[in-house]
């Protein structure tokens, strides 16, 4: 699964090994979630099956159902895992800088790099979430709300935009997600880091103006090509 740090790298040896039962269970659950990401990323939510998850994780169907009630519950757990990594990266970036531009640059760079490193996870978290039912969409909405709040807080000292900081932040988050959706759906997840300069311009321009945003875009382009 690309460069994602797979739980398979910590896979326990088969047979009797004297490892505590809770550690075995954690390993099984992690391998199932890896298999969900792979299957959904490559086949789509509608066509992915529990059998795909079972075979991909090298566990029995009985073991699968000990951890997850059904396919959707397993998907939601995998989605939460992918989303938590991305949201944590964004929150870390915004908490590391008082300057909004620096925060936005680092948050975008981390997000794009993470998605590019694991195209299957990008498909699951950005595209296939729309196929997984109301609960998946509710969780996606919570993520949008969380990211909107982060940007609103970070830009509270800027002059108010015509539409207000919160609405502007919500628009920014929605626009970035739409761009990511289109690229990932076209199979271009690995090229996402190339979007950094242009996305940075769009994210910061409403708050700092187009002239300075253009300077930041040019700076990001120079760094990318150096």
C-alpha positions as CSV (number, residue, x, y, z in Angstrom):
1,X,0.0,0.0,0.0
2,X,2.4,2.6,-1.2
3,X,4.7,4.0,1.5
4,X,2.1,3.8,4.3
5,X,3.5,2.5,7.6
6,X,1.6,-0.8,7.4
7,X,0.6,-2.8,10.5
8,X,1.8,-5.8,8.5
9,X,5.3,-4.7,9.3
10,X,4.5,-5.6,12.9
11,X,2.7,-8.8,11.9
12,X,2.9,-11.5,14.6
13,X,4.5,-14.9,13.8
14,X,2.0,-17.7,13.1
15,X,1.4,-20.6,15.5
16,X,2.1,-20.7,19.2
17,X,4.1,-17.7,20.2
18,X,3.2,-16.9,23.8
19,X,2.1,-13.4,22.9
20,X,-0.7,-11.9,25.1
21,X,-4.2,-12.3,23.6
22,X,-4.9,-8.6,23.5
23,X,-1.7,-8.0,21.5
24,X,-2.8,-10.7,19.1
25,X,-6.2,-9.1,18.8
26,X,-4.7,-5.7,18.1
27,X,-2.5,-7.3,15.4
28,X,-5.5,-8.9,13.8
29,X,-7.6,-5.8,13.8
30,X,-4.7,-3.8,12.3
31,X,-4.3,-6.3,9.5
32,X,-8.0,-6.2,8.8
33,X,-8.0,-2.4,8.6
34,X,-5.0,-2.6,6.2
35,X,-6.9,-5.0,4.1
36,X,-10.0,-2.8,4.1
37,X,-7.9,0.1,2.8
38,X,-6.4,-2.0,0.1
39,X,-9.7,-3.5,-1.1
40,X,-11.7,-0.4,-1.0
41,X,-8.9,1.7,-2.5
42,X,-8.6,-0.7,-5.5
43,X,-12.2,-2.1,-5.9
44,X,-14.4,0.7,-4.4
45,X,-16.6,0.4,-1.5
46,X,-19.5,-1.1,-3.4
47,X,-17.5,-4.0,-4.9
48,X,-15.2,-4.7,-1.9
49,X,-16.3,-7.7,0.2
50,X,-15.8,-9.1,3.6
51,X,-14.0,-12.0,1.8
52,X,-11.5,-9.4,0.4
53,X,-10.8,-8.2,3.9
54,X,-10.4,-11.7,5.2
55,X,-8.1,-12.9,2.5
56,X,-6.1,-9.7,2.5
57,X,-5.6,-9.8,6.3
58,X,-4.9,-13.6,6.4
59,X,-7.6,-14.1,9.0
60,X,-10.7,-16.3,9.2
61,X,-14.2,-14.9,8.7
62,X,-14.8,-15.8,12.4
63,X,-11.9,-13.6,13.4
64,X,-13.2,-10.7,11.2
65,X,-16.6,-10.8,12.9
66,X,-15.0,-10.9,16.3
67,X,-13.7,-7.4,15.5
68,X,-16.3,-5.9,13.2
69,X,-20.1,-6.5,12.9
70,X,-20.1,-6.1,9.1
71,X,-18.5,-4.5,6.1
72,X,-19.6,-1.0,6.9
73,X,-18.4,-1.0,10.4
74,X,-15.0,-2.2,9.2
75,X,-15.0,0.6,6.6
76,X,-15.8,3.3,9.2
77,X,-13.0,2.1,11.4
78,X,-10.6,2.3,8.5
79,X,-11.9,5.7,7.5
80,X,-11.4,6.9,11.1
81,X,-7.8,5.6,11.0
82,X,-7.1,7.4,7.7
83,X,-8.9,10.6,8.8
84,X,-7.2,10.7,12.2
85,X,-3.8,10.7,10.6
86,X,-4.6,13.5,8.3
87,X,-6.4,15.7,10.8
88,X,-3.6,15.2,13.3
89,X,-1.1,16.4,10.7
90,X,-3.2,19.5,10.1
91,X,-3.7,20.3,13.8
92,X,0.0,19.8,14.4
93,X,0.9,22.2,11.6
94,X,-1.4,24.9,12.8
95,X,-0.4,24.5,16.5
96,X,3.3,24.8,15.5
97,X,3.1,28.3,14.0
98,X,1.5,31.5,15.0
99,X,1.7,32.7,11.4
100,X,-1.2,31.5,9.3
101,X,0.8,31.3,6.1
102,X,3.4,29.0,7.6
103,X,0.7,26.9,9.2
104,X,-1.2,26.6,6.0
105,X,1.9,25.6,4.0
106,X,2.9,22.9,6.4
107,X,-0.6,21.6,6.8
108,X,-1.1,21.3,3.0
109,X,2.4,19.8,2.5
110,X,1.8,17.2,5.2
111,X,-1.7,16.3,3.9
112,X,-0.6,16.0,0.2
113,X,2.4,14.0,1.1
114,X,0.5,11.6,3.2
115,X,-2.2,11.0,0.6
116,X,0.4,10.6,-2.2
117,X,2.3,8.0,-0.1
118,X,-0.8,5.8,0.1
119,X,-3.1,6.1,-2.9
120,X,-5.4,3.4,-1.5
121,X,-6.0,5.3,1.7
122,X,-6.6,8.5,-0.4
123,X,-9.3,6.7,-2.4
124,X,-11.0,5.4,0.7
125,X,-10.9,8.7,2.7
126,X,-11.5,11.2,-0.1
127,X,-13.6,9.4,-2.7
128,X,-15.3,6.2,-1.4
129,X,-16.6,7.8,1.8
130,X,-19.4,9.1,-0.4
131,X,-20.5,5.5,-1.1
132,X,-20.5,4.2,2.4
133,X,-23.7,5.6,3.7
134,X,-25.0,8.4,6.0
135,X,-22.8,7.6,9.0
136,X,-19.6,7.9,6.8
137,X,-20.9,11.2,5.5
138,X,-21.6,12.4,9.1
139,X,-18.1,11.6,10.1
140,X,-16.8,13.4,7.0
141,X,-18.9,16.4,8.0
142,X,-17.3,16.4,11.5
143,X,-13.9,16.5,9.9
144,X,-14.8,19.5,7.8
145,X,-16.2,21.3,10.8
146,X,-13.0,20.6,12.8
147,X,-10.7,21.9,10.0
148,X,-13.0,24.9,9.6
149,X,-12.6,25.7,13.3
150,X,-8.8,25.4,13.1
151,X,-8.6,27.9,10.2
152,X,-11.1,30.3,11.8
153,X,-9.1,30.3,15.0
154,X,-5.8,30.8,13.2
155,X,-7.1,33.8,11.2
156,X,-9.0,35.5,14.0
157,X,-6.6,38.5,14.0
158,X,-6.8,39.2,10.3
159,X,-9.1,41.9,9.0
160,X,-12.6,40.4,8.5
161,X,-13.3,39.1,5.0
162,X,-16.4,40.2,3.3
163,X,-18.1,36.8,4.1
164,X,-16.7,36.4,7.6
165,X,-13.8,34.3,8.8
166,X,-15.8,31.2,9.6
167,X,-17.7,31.1,6.2
168,X,-14.5,31.8,4.4
169,X,-12.7,29.0,6.2
170,X,-15.5,26.6,5.4
171,X,-15.3,27.5,1.8
172,X,-11.6,27.0,1.7
173,X,-11.9,23.5,3.3
174,X,-14.6,22.6,0.9
175,X,-12.7,23.8,-2.1
176,X,-9.5,22.0,-1.2
177,X,-11.4,18.7,-0.6
178,X,-13.1,19.1,-4.0
179,X,-9.8,19.5,-5.7
180,X,-8.4,16.4,-3.9
181,X,-11.5,14.4,-4.8
182,X,-11.2,15.2,-8.5
183,X,-7.5,14.3,-8.6
184,X,-7.8,11.1,-6.5
185,X,-10.8,9.9,-8.5
186,X,-8.7,10.3,-11.7
187,X,-6.0,8.1,-10.2
188,X,-3.6,11.0,-9.6
189,X,-3.0,10.7,-5.9
190,X,0.7,10.3,-6.3
191,X,0.9,13.7,-8.0
192,X,-0.9,15.6,-5.3
193,X,2.2,17.3,-3.8
194,X,2.6,19.1,-7.1
195,X,-0.6,21.0,-6.2
196,X,1.0,22.7,-3.1
197,X,1.8,26.1,-4.7
198,X,-1.6,26.6,-6.2
199,X,-3.5,25.3,-3.2
200,X,-1.5,27.5,-0.9
201,X,-2.4,30.5,-3.0
202,X,-6.1,29.6,-2.7
203,X,-6.0,29.0,1.0
204,X,-4.2,32.2,2.0
205,X,-5.4,34.7,-0.5
206,X,-8.7,35.4,1.1
207,X,-6.9,36.6,4.3
208,X,-3.7,38.1,3.1
209,X,-4.6,39.4,-0.4
210,X,-3.7,38.1,-3.8
211,X,-0.4,40.0,-4.1
212,X,1.2,38.4,-1.0
213,X,-0.5,35.1,-1.8
214,X,1.2,35.2,-5.2
215,X,4.6,35.7,-3.5
216,X,4.0,32.7,-1.3
217,X,2.9,30.6,-4.3
218,X,6.1,31.6,-6.1
219,X,8.2,30.7,-3.0
220,X,6.6,27.3,-2.8
221,X,7.3,26.7,-6.4
222,X,11.0,27.6,-6.0
223,X,11.3,25.2,-3.1
224,X,9.6,22.4,-5.0
225,X,11.9,22.8,-8.0
226,X,15.2,23.4,-6.0
